[in-house]
């Protein structure tokens, strides 16, 4: 173990100036935790708009947003694009169909297949809500200079590629997700 007592004050200052992304010492330093906090803070405002003003959930808003300009999308393609499992996507679609914001039609070539499109009411919701969500995003990004926004976009794109690469490398070795397993393991532990 190196002897740190001989370090100069300058090197101690450099060590204390390490950023959270360089440290990764605690949960508060972890990128995904910090992005989750940002998403929760900003997302809460969007949820209030969606639910309070438009009567839709954030997941339903995601479906509406992804359908905008893409009529005839199959539910499976929508689930993949939304990064949601098919069951959650199916529930959101069913609710949006009930609310008459989305139309589901069967494909002529395959009666089991379906295509989705926004209804006129769904389009109205999108056109009313999107500017409000854009304004929230603009105000959050307003603390950054134009150059910092370019850097942010570049960094996010690189991080996305890095996450996709890592996922393809380690996902096969990871256990499958099973949300109830954690509860069962807790019940079985002797603590």
VMD Tcl script that draws the C-alpha trace (Angstrom):
set ca {
  {0.00 0.00 0.00}
  {1.48 3.38 -0.96}
  {2.43 5.85 1.75}
  {0.19 8.87 1.28}
  {1.72 10.90 4.10}
  {4.47 12.22 1.79}
  {2.05 13.67 -0.73}
  {2.32 17.36 -1.35}
  {-0.59 19.68 -0.53}
  {-1.00 20.18 -4.26}
  {-1.60 16.46 -4.89}
  {-4.04 16.31 -1.95}
  {-5.96 19.20 -3.54}
  {-6.03 17.40 -6.88}
  {-7.36 14.26 -5.18}
  {-10.12 16.21 -3.43}
  {-11.09 17.84 -6.74}
  {-11.89 14.55 -8.42}
  {-15.36 14.55 -9.89}
  {-18.02 12.03 -8.88}
  {-17.53 10.23 -12.23}
  {-13.84 9.87 -11.42}
  {-14.42 8.78 -7.81}
  {-17.33 6.32 -8.04}
  {-16.90 5.89 -4.27}
  {-20.55 5.95 -3.24}
  {-24.02 5.56 -4.67}
  {-24.18 9.35 -5.03}
  {-21.17 9.21 -7.39}
  {-22.60 6.60 -9.77}
  {-23.64 7.86 -13.20}
  {-26.86 5.84 -13.35}
  {-27.91 7.01 -9.89}
  {-27.26 10.66 -10.79}
  {-29.09 10.34 -14.12}
  {-31.96 8.67 -12.27}
  {-32.18 11.61 -9.86}
  {-32.20 14.10 -12.74}
  {-34.86 12.06 -14.53}
  {-36.96 11.86 -11.37}
  {-36.77 15.62 -10.75}
  {-37.55 16.61 -14.33}
  {-39.90 13.68 -14.91}
  {-42.06 14.67 -11.95}
  {-42.99 17.89 -13.75}
  {-43.89 15.95 -16.90}
  {-45.94 13.45 -14.88}
  {-47.92 16.30 -13.32}
  {-48.62 17.74 -16.76}
  {-49.56 14.36 -18.22}
  {-51.78 13.20 -15.39}
  {-53.12 16.52 -14.13}
  {-53.81 18.27 -17.38}
  {-54.18 15.52 -19.98}
  {-55.30 12.45 -18.02}
  {-52.53 10.17 -19.28}
  {-49.59 8.47 -17.61}
  {-45.97 9.11 -18.51}
  {-45.84 5.66 -20.15}
  {-48.91 6.55 -22.24}
  {-47.23 9.84 -23.17}
  {-44.18 7.89 -24.35}
  {-46.41 5.74 -26.57}
  {-48.18 8.81 -27.98}
  {-44.85 10.53 -28.61}
  {-43.41 7.52 -30.38}
  {-46.52 7.06 -32.53}
  {-46.52 10.69 -33.64}
  {-45.60 10.72 -37.32}
  {-45.36 6.91 -37.48}
  {-48.77 5.50 -38.38}
  {-49.05 1.76 -38.84}
  {-46.52 0.70 -36.21}
  {-46.90 -2.86 -34.88}
  {-47.13 -3.08 -31.06}
  {-43.96 -5.21 -30.85}
  {-41.93 -2.59 -32.75}
  {-43.36 0.12 -30.52}
  {-42.39 -1.83 -27.36}
  {-38.85 -2.23 -28.66}
  {-38.56 1.44 -29.57}
  {-40.02 2.52 -26.20}
  {-37.65 0.17 -24.30}
  {-40.66 -1.34 -22.52}
  {-41.64 -4.96 -22.19}
  {-44.51 -6.09 -24.38}
  {-46.93 -6.55 -21.48}
  {-46.53 -2.96 -20.25}
  {-46.73 -1.63 -23.78}
  {-49.86 -3.68 -24.41}
  {-51.51 -2.28 -21.26}
  {-50.62 1.29 -22.24}
  {-51.95 0.72 -25.77}
  {-55.21 -0.79 -24.47}
  {-55.74 2.17 -22.16}
  {-55.01 4.64 -24.95}
  {-57.45 2.81 -27.24}
  {-60.10 3.04 -24.48}
  {-59.37 6.77 -24.15}
  {-59.73 7.05 -27.95}
  {-56.22 8.48 -28.31}
  {-54.84 5.51 -30.27}
  {-56.45 3.37 -32.94}
  {-55.56 -0.31 -33.29}
  {-56.35 -2.02 -36.60}
  {-55.66 -5.55 -37.73}
  {-53.38 -6.08 -40.68}
  {-55.09 -7.52 -43.77}
  {-52.31 -10.07 -44.37}
  {-52.29 -11.38 -40.77}
  {-55.50 -11.15 -38.71}
  {-53.48 -11.65 -35.53}
  {-51.21 -8.70 -36.36}
  {-52.08 -5.14 -35.44}
  {-51.04 -1.67 -36.47}
  {-51.27 1.43 -34.31}
  {-51.90 5.06 -35.13}
  {-52.84 8.20 -33.23}
  {-56.45 9.29 -33.51}
  {-57.34 12.95 -34.07}
  {-57.74 13.27 -30.28}
  {-54.33 11.62 -29.73}
  {-52.77 14.03 -32.18}
  {-54.38 16.93 -30.30}
  {-52.91 15.70 -27.01}
  {-49.47 15.39 -28.60}
  {-49.63 18.85 -30.16}
  {-50.74 20.43 -26.87}
  {-48.39 18.55 -24.53}
  {-45.20 18.42 -26.59}
  {-44.50 22.19 -26.46}
  {-44.89 22.12 -22.67}
  {-42.48 19.18 -22.33}
  {-40.06 20.89 -24.73}
  {-40.17 24.03 -22.56}
  {-39.29 22.01 -19.44}
  {-36.34 20.54 -21.33}
  {-35.27 23.99 -22.62}
  {-35.33 25.44 -19.12}
  {-33.30 22.58 -17.67}
  {-30.75 22.87 -20.49}
  {-30.74 26.66 -20.12}
  {-27.85 26.50 -17.65}
  {-25.59 25.18 -20.42}
  {-23.89 27.22 -23.12}
  {-24.44 26.21 -26.75}
  {-20.98 24.57 -26.78}
  {-21.78 22.65 -23.59}
  {-25.03 21.42 -25.17}
  {-23.05 20.08 -28.14}
  {-20.64 18.39 -25.71}
  {-23.54 16.97 -23.71}
  {-25.17 15.51 -26.81}
  {-21.86 14.03 -27.94}
  {-21.17 12.55 -24.50}
  {-24.67 11.09 -24.23}
  {-24.33 9.47 -27.66}
  {-20.96 7.96 -26.71}
  {-22.30 6.75 -23.36}
  {-25.27 5.16 -25.11}
  {-22.99 3.25 -27.48}
  {-20.80 2.24 -24.54}
  {-23.83 0.95 -22.61}
  {-25.08 -1.01 -25.64}
  {-21.65 -2.58 -26.11}
  {-21.36 -3.48 -22.44}
  {-24.87 -4.92 -22.46}
  {-24.04 -7.20 -25.39}
  {-20.83 -8.31 -23.65}
  {-22.14 -9.06 -20.15}
  {-25.91 -9.55 -20.54}
  {-25.62 -13.27 -21.38}
  {-23.85 -13.87 -18.07}
  {-26.35 -11.89 -15.98}
  {-29.35 -13.57 -14.37}
  {-32.73 -13.02 -15.99}
  {-34.91 -10.34 -14.46}
  {-37.62 -11.65 -12.24}
  {-39.02 -8.86 -10.11}
  {-40.56 -11.12 -7.45}
  {-37.31 -13.02 -6.88}
  {-35.90 -10.28 -4.63}
  {-38.91 -10.50 -2.33}
  {-38.66 -14.29 -2.19}
  {-34.95 -14.12 -1.40}
  {-35.62 -11.64 1.41}
  {-38.23 -13.96 2.95}
  {-35.84 -16.89 2.79}
  {-32.87 -15.09 4.37}
  {-32.32 -15.79 8.08}
  {-31.80 -12.12 8.97}
}
mol new
graphics top color blue
foreach p $ca { graphics top sphere $p radius 0.5 }
foreach p [lrange $ca 0 end-1] q [lrange $ca 1 end] { graphics top cylinder $p $q radius 0.2 }
display resetview
